[in-house]
Amino acid sequence: MSPSNSPSLARLFLQAALKKTINTTEPVLPTGHFEALDVSIKPAHLEAYHRVIGWLDSYRVAPTYLQILAFKQHLQLLTAGDFPFASMGLVHMSNRIEQYVPINVEDNFTLTCSCQNLSAHKKGWLFDIVTSATVNGQLVWQSSSRSLYRCQQQKLVESRHTGVATGLMPVNNNFNIPPNIGRQYAKVSGDFNPIHLWPVTAKLLGFRRHIAHGMWSKARCIAELAATLPEQCCIEVEFKRPLFLPAKVVLASEQQVLTHRFDLRDSHSGNLHLQGTIQSL
């Protein structure tokens, strides 16, 4: 579906708030996709995004940037009439980004988003939102974001091995996360989910305080590790625990033979918020 008559973000958020679950027994993902044509990078917006995530390399675009340019198409997928689950309350489990060529700020992109890979989970249903960016028909970037819809699961579910190794690593950096980072990130990403904005709005949805966006946490880690990023790379993270704001965190990383591992933990408790890997393609 093309963006010629695409609704506003405000309308999509209202639709997301009202969206009801269709089927949790034998759900079926929609087979269609949403597409945005001739998407260009606005220098002022890119600069604002880089500032929010702490990206300091002025010669490269952060590999996570194209993810936010497709946010509207993601909402369109989640609010479509044939999407089987309620939009609110989805849990972001992981994200994998593959950058096949460095992002060129002068390119115009076609962004295509679809739902794929529905599978049973012991706590509900997993599915992926897959986003592809092409330039003149060539695939230059792709993202797969896995989410969990929580419900009672009646299917027999096999345990799944996570693809990211665990274990303590040398500390790379410590940094403080301010209480308003969710609002800052919302302004550049368009993601104004109430759980990220204020303590009171998060409490209305069952959280004790507001939490950082998962993709901000990933982008912030990648910004710290920017000097190690290959031009063609795969960056994969798993989100483990909510990152309540404000926070003081520790980023640890370790370069192995083929993989650069990293994780983000609470400075005081040591609780793991995310863990990930960087690999060359």
C-alpha positions as CSV (number, residue, x, y, z in Angstrom):
1,M,0.0,0.0,0.0
2,S,1.4,3.4,-1.0
3,P,1.5,6.4,1.3
4,S,-0.7,8.6,-1.0
5,N,-3.6,8.6,1.4
6,S,-1.8,7.7,4.6
7,P,-3.4,8.9,7.8
8,S,-1.7,11.3,10.2
9,L,0.4,10.0,13.2
10,A,-2.3,11.4,15.6
11,R,-5.0,9.4,13.9
12,L,-2.8,6.3,13.9
13,F,-2.2,6.6,17.7
14,L,-5.9,6.9,18.2
15,Q,-6.5,3.8,16.1
16,A,-3.8,2.0,18.1
17,A,-5.4,2.9,21.4
18,L,-8.8,1.5,20.1
19,K,-7.4,-1.6,18.3
20,K,-8.8,-4.8,19.7
21,T,-7.5,-8.4,19.4
22,I,-9.2,-10.4,16.7
23,N,-7.9,-13.9,17.4
24,T,-5.4,-15.5,19.8
25,T,-6.2,-19.1,19.2
26,E,-5.2,-19.4,15.5
27,P,-4.0,-15.9,14.6
28,V,-3.0,-15.1,11.0
29,L,-0.7,-12.2,10.1
30,P,-1.7,-10.0,7.2
31,T,0.1,-10.7,4.0
32,G,0.1,-7.1,2.7
33,H,2.7,-4.4,3.2
34,F,3.0,-0.7,3.6
35,E,5.4,1.3,1.5
36,A,6.8,4.8,1.6
37,L,8.3,6.1,-1.6
38,D,11.0,8.7,-2.2
39,V,11.9,9.1,1.4
40,S,14.7,11.6,1.8
41,I,16.9,12.4,4.8
42,K,16.4,15.9,6.2
43,P,19.7,17.2,7.5
44,A,18.1,19.0,10.5
45,H,16.2,15.9,11.5
46,L,19.2,13.7,11.2
47,E,21.3,16.1,13.3
48,A,18.6,16.1,16.0
49,Y,18.4,12.3,16.0
50,H,22.2,12.0,16.3
51,R,22.2,14.5,19.1
52,V,19.5,12.5,21.1
53,I,21.4,9.2,20.7
54,G,24.9,10.7,21.3
55,W,26.2,9.9,17.8
56,L,29.3,12.0,17.2
57,D,30.6,10.7,13.8
58,S,29.6,13.6,11.5
59,Y,30.8,11.6,8.4
60,R,28.4,8.7,8.8
61,V,24.7,8.1,9.4
62,A,23.8,6.0,12.4
63,P,22.7,2.5,11.2
64,T,19.6,2.8,13.4
65,Y,18.4,6.0,11.7
66,L,16.3,4.5,8.9
67,Q,14.2,2.6,11.5
68,I,12.5,5.8,12.7
69,L,11.8,6.9,9.1
70,A,9.6,3.9,8.8
71,F,7.7,4.4,12.1
72,K,4.5,5.5,10.4
73,Q,4.4,2.4,8.3
74,H,4.9,0.3,11.4
75,L,1.9,1.9,13.0
76,Q,-0.1,1.3,9.9
77,L,0.7,-2.4,10.0
78,L,-0.3,-2.6,13.7
79,T,-3.6,-0.8,13.3
80,A,-4.7,-2.5,10.1
81,G,-8.1,-4.2,10.3
82,D,-6.6,-7.6,9.6
83,F,-3.8,-7.4,12.1
84,P,-4.8,-10.0,14.7
85,F,-3.6,-8.4,17.9
86,A,-4.3,-5.3,20.0
87,S,-1.6,-2.7,19.3
88,M,-1.2,-1.5,22.9
89,G,0.8,-3.6,25.3
90,L,3.1,-5.3,22.7
91,V,6.5,-6.1,24.2
92,H,9.6,-5.3,22.0
93,M,11.8,-8.4,22.3
94,S,14.6,-7.9,19.9
95,N,15.9,-6.0,16.9
96,R,18.3,-6.9,14.1
97,I,19.6,-4.4,11.6
98,E,21.6,-5.3,8.5
99,Q,23.4,-2.5,6.7
100,Y,24.6,-3.6,3.3
101,V,26.1,-0.3,2.3
102,P,26.8,2.9,4.2
103,I,23.7,5.2,4.3
104,N,24.0,8.1,1.9
105,V,22.3,11.2,3.0
106,E,21.6,12.2,-0.6
107,D,19.7,9.1,-1.6
108,N,16.0,8.7,-1.8
109,F,14.7,5.5,-0.2
110,T,11.8,3.2,-0.7
111,L,10.8,1.8,2.7
112,T,8.7,-1.4,2.7
113,C,7.3,-2.9,5.9
114,S,5.5,-6.2,6.5
115,C,4.6,-8.6,9.3
116,Q,6.3,-12.0,9.2
117,N,7.3,-15.1,11.2
118,L,4.4,-15.6,13.5
119,S,5.3,-18.2,16.2
120,A,4.0,-19.5,19.5
121,H,5.7,-18.4,22.7
122,K,5.1,-19.6,26.2
123,K,3.7,-16.2,27.1
124,G,1.7,-15.6,23.9
125,W,2.6,-15.0,20.2
126,L,5.8,-13.6,18.6
127,F,5.9,-11.8,15.2
128,D,8.4,-9.7,13.3
129,I,8.0,-6.3,11.6
130,V,10.5,-6.5,8.7
131,T,11.5,-3.2,7.1
132,S,13.5,-3.0,3.9
133,A,15.2,0.1,2.4
134,T,16.0,0.1,-1.2
135,V,17.7,2.7,-3.5
136,N,16.9,2.3,-7.2
137,G,15.8,-1.2,-6.5
138,Q,18.9,-2.2,-4.6
139,L,18.5,-3.4,-1.0
140,V,20.8,-1.3,1.2
141,W,19.4,-1.8,4.7
142,Q,17.0,-4.1,6.5
143,S,15.6,-4.4,10.0
144,S,13.6,-7.1,11.8
145,S,11.9,-6.1,15.0
146,R,10.4,-8.9,17.1
147,S,7.5,-8.3,19.4
148,L,5.5,-10.4,21.8
149,Y,1.7,-10.2,22.2
150,R,1.0,-11.5,25.6
151,C,-1.9,-13.9,26.1
152,Q,-2.6,-17.4,27.5
153,Q,-0.8,-19.9,25.2
154,Q,-2.4,-23.3,24.7
155,K,0.0,-24.6,22.1
156,L,3.0,-26.7,23.1
157,V,6.0,-24.4,22.8
158,E,9.6,-25.6,22.6
159,S,12.2,-23.5,24.4
160,R,14.1,-21.3,22.0
161,H,17.8,-20.7,22.3
162,T,18.7,-17.0,22.2
163,G,21.3,-16.0,19.6
164,V,23.2,-13.7,21.8
165,A,25.9,-15.1,24.2
166,T,25.9,-14.1,27.9
167,G,28.7,-13.4,30.3
168,L,30.4,-10.5,32.0
169,M,32.7,-8.3,29.8
170,P,35.1,-5.4,30.3
171,V,33.4,-2.0,31.0
172,N,33.4,0.3,28.1
173,N,31.6,3.3,29.6
174,N,29.3,4.6,32.4
175,F,26.6,7.2,31.6
176,N,23.6,8.8,33.1
177,I,20.2,8.7,31.3
178,P,18.1,11.8,32.1
179,P,14.4,11.5,32.9
180,N,13.3,13.4,29.8
181,I,15.1,11.1,27.2
182,G,11.8,9.4,26.3
183,R,10.3,12.8,25.4
184,Q,13.4,13.8,23.5
185,Y,13.5,10.6,21.5
186,A,9.7,10.8,20.8
187,K,10.2,14.2,19.1
188,V,12.7,12.8,16.6
189,S,11.2,9.3,16.2
190,G,7.4,10.0,16.3
191,D,6.9,7.3,18.9
192,F,4.9,9.0,21.6
193,N,3.9,5.8,23.4
194,P,2.8,7.1,26.9
195,I,5.0,4.5,28.7
196,H,8.1,6.5,27.6
197,L,6.9,10.1,28.4
198,W,6.1,10.8,32.0
199,P,5.8,8.8,35.3
200,V,2.1,9.4,35.5
201,T,1.3,8.3,31.9
202,A,3.4,5.2,32.4
203,K,1.6,4.3,35.6
204,L,-1.7,4.4,33.8
205,L,-0.4,1.5,31.7
206,G,1.0,-0.5,34.6
207,F,4.6,0.7,34.9
208,R,6.0,2.2,38.1
209,R,7.8,4.9,36.1
210,H,8.4,5.7,32.5
211,I,10.9,3.7,30.5
212,A,13.4,4.4,27.7
213,H,12.5,3.3,24.2
214,G,14.2,0.1,23.3
215,M,15.5,1.5,20.0
216,W,17.0,4.5,21.8
217,S,18.9,2.2,24.1
218,K,20.2,0.2,21.1
219,A,21.1,3.4,19.3
220,R,22.9,4.9,22.3
221,C,25.0,1.7,22.7
222,I,25.9,1.8,19.0
223,A,26.9,5.4,19.3
224,E,29.3,4.5,22.0
225,L,30.8,1.7,19.8
226,A,30.7,3.7,16.6
227,A,34.5,3.5,16.1
228,T,34.2,-0.3,15.9
229,L,31.4,-0.5,13.3
230,P,32.2,-2.0,9.9
231,E,30.6,-0.2,6.9
232,Q,28.7,-3.4,6.1
233,C,27.4,-4.8,9.4
234,C,24.7,-6.7,11.3
235,I,23.7,-5.3,14.7
236,E,21.4,-7.5,16.8
237,V,20.1,-6.9,20.3
238,E,17.7,-8.6,22.7
239,F,15.8,-6.4,25.2
240,K,15.8,-8.0,28.6
241,R,14.4,-5.6,31.2
242,P,12.7,-2.2,31.0
243,L,15.1,0.7,31.5
244,F,13.3,2.9,34.1
245,L,14.1,6.6,34.0
246,P,16.2,8.3,35.1
247,A,19.0,5.8,35.2
248,K,22.7,5.2,35.5
249,V,24.0,2.4,33.4
250,V,27.2,0.6,32.4
251,L,28.0,-0.4,28.8
252,A,30.3,-3.3,28.6
253,S,31.8,-4.8,25.4
254,E,34.3,-7.3,24.2
255,Q,35.8,-7.8,20.7
256,Q,36.0,-11.5,19.8
257,V,37.3,-13.2,16.6
258,L,34.2,-12.5,14.4
259,T,31.8,-10.8,16.8
260,H,31.8,-7.7,19.0
261,R,29.6,-8.4,22.0
262,F,28.1,-5.7,24.2
263,D,25.5,-5.3,27.0
264,L,23.9,-2.6,29.0
265,R,23.3,-3.0,32.7
266,D,22.1,-1.0,35.7
267,S,25.1,0.5,37.5
268,H,23.7,-0.3,41.0
269,S,21.9,-3.6,40.7
270,G,23.7,-5.1,37.7
271,N,20.4,-5.9,36.1
272,L,20.7,-6.6,32.4
273,H,18.7,-4.3,30.1
274,L,19.9,-5.4,26.7
275,Q,22.6,-7.5,25.1
276,G,23.8,-7.5,21.6
277,T,26.4,-8.3,18.9
278,I,28.0,-6.5,16.0
279,Q,29.2,-8.6,13.1
280,S,30.7,-7.7,9.7
281,L,28.7,-8.7,6.6
